Amino acid sequence: MKSGRLVLSALVLGIGCIAMATPSQDRVDAIWSYAKDRIDRQTDVWFDDGDFPATIALLKVSSVLNPHDYEILTNLGWMQENIEQWDDAVKTYERYQADNPNDPDRSLPIATYYYMKKQYAKVPPLLEPSITGKGKPHANTYRMLGSSYEKLGKLKDAERVFTKYISIAPQDGQAKNNLARVERKLKGDNR
């Protein structure tokens, strides 16, 4: 924990120095880059040591400093899930979703959480706007949305989502298999 206090102390000192001086933007960017690198390295050390509470604490600091960083927020949520802080993980994912309205993948972390918990009914309201809005969402958005509809018995919706995804990624063999399975189910063949 001592090295963690040193990291946070250095960060506070760096912020104080920035506030007292008026350095160039390049210098400020360099300071933040070094601070982020140091935080990332310390997070890795604590994770490797199995000190998950310290890892989470530092990821929380990092997430406040970088609220638009998908990797930091999803790492934080994943770590919270690892130690069964389910409510905290949900709040982390929801905060990312709320703070990043222009990210087409803003709902993917919280939707993934519910999908993995087999709460399929919560997935479509989260992901449907991603495939109809601006931007190009991650392929897993289509996969998870289509699969959720299929598991909910909404086969026409599953067919629509898989068809739309295949029009974007025609080489995706698994998507073609998923669509073929849904089409068989629509015809009454549940193989």
N, C-alpha and C positions, 0 to 999 in steps of 0.2 A: 504494500500500500504506500510505502514511503516514496517510491518512484512515481506513483500516481499523483501524490501531492506535489511533487516537483514539477510534473507535467502541467498540472493545473496552475501552480504558482507562476511558472514561466509564461503560460498563456495569459494570465491576468496581468503580469508585468508587461508583456508585449502589447496588450490592449491599452494599458496605461501609457506606454511610450507613444503609441500611435495617437492617442487622444491629446497628449501634451505637445506633440510636434506636428508639423504639417508636411510630412514627407510626400514624395511624389507617389502617384498611383502605382507605378511599377514597384516601388519599394514596399508599399502596403501589400500589394499582391504577392511579392516574394515572401514577406513575413507570414502571411496567411498560408502560403503554400508550405513553408517549413513547419508551421504549427500543425497543419493538417497531416503532413507526413509523420510528424512525431506522435500525434494522437493515434494515427493508424498503426504505427509500429508498436506502441504501448498496448493498444487493444489486442493486437496479435499475440503479444507476450502473455498477457493475462488470460486470453483464450487458451493458448497452448498449456498454460499452467493450471487450467481448470478453474480459474477464479472468475466464474461467470457473473456474480454480482458486480465485481469491479469492471468487468467488460461492459456490462449493461450500463453502469454509471457513466463510463467514458463515452459509450455510444450515444447516450442521452445528451451529453454536452455537445458531441459532434453533430447530432441531429438538430440541435438548436442553432448551431453555427451554420449548418448547411441544410435548411429545411426542404430544399428542392433536389437533394441527392438521393436518388432511388436506392442506390446500393446501401448507403448508410441507414436509411429508414427501414429497409427490408432486413438488413442484418440485425438491427435493434429488435424488430418484431420477432424475427426467428429466434434470437437469443431469449427473449421473454417467453416464447413458446417452449423453449428447451427446459426452462425451469418452472414451467406450468403457471406462468403469470398470464393466463388467457385474457383477462380483461385488459391488462396493460398492452398486450399485443394488439388486440382489437382497436384500442385507442390510438396506438401508434399508426396502424394502417389507415384508420379513418382520418387521422391528422394529415397523413401524406395525401390522401385523396382530396381533402378540403383545401390544402395549401398549394395544390398543383393542378388547377382547373384546366390548364392547356396541355397537360401530359395525357396522351391517349391511353397510357397504361396506368393512370392514377388509381383506378379501381382494381387492378389486377392483384395487388397484395391482399386486400381484404376479401376479394372473391376467392382467391386461392385458399385462404384460411377457411372459409365456409365450405368450399368444395372438399377439402381434406377432412373436414368434420362431418361430411356427408349431409350438409344442410343445403341441398341442391336448390331449394326454392328461393334461397337468398341470392343465388348467383345471377340469374337473368336480369333483375333490376339494376344490378351493379355493372354488368358487362354489355348489355344491349346498347346503351348510349355510346359505348366505345366503338362499336362496329357501324353505327349510323352517323357518328359525328365527324368532326374534322380530324385529320391526322391518320396515321397508319398504326393501328394497335399491333401488339405482339401476336404472333401466331397462336400462342397458348390461349389468348382471349377467345378466339374462334373455337379452338378445341374444347376448352372448358365450358364455354357457353353451349355449344352443340351437344356435348355429353350431358350437361345438366338437363337440357330440355329432353334428351332421350331418357334419362333416368326418371324424369318427372312424367314420362308418357306423352309429352308434347312433341310427337314425331314430326309433324309438319314444320314446326319451328326448328327442330333439329336439322331437318332436311334443308330448310332455307339457309341456316347458318353454315352448314358444311358446304352447300353449293356456292355460297358467296365466297367462302374461304378458298375453295378450289379455283374459282375464277381469278383469284389473286395469286395463288400458288399452285398452278396446275401440276407441278412435279411432286407434290406431297402425297406419296403413296398411302400413308396411314389415313389421311383425310379422305381419300378415295374409298378406302376400306370402310371407314366410318359411315360415309354416305351410302355405300352399297348395303351395309347392315341395316341402316335406318329405312332404306327403300324396301328391303325385304320385309321388315316389320310392318311397313305401311301396307304391303300386299298380304299380310297375314302370316307370313313365314317367319317364325321367331328363332331361326337357327342362329 
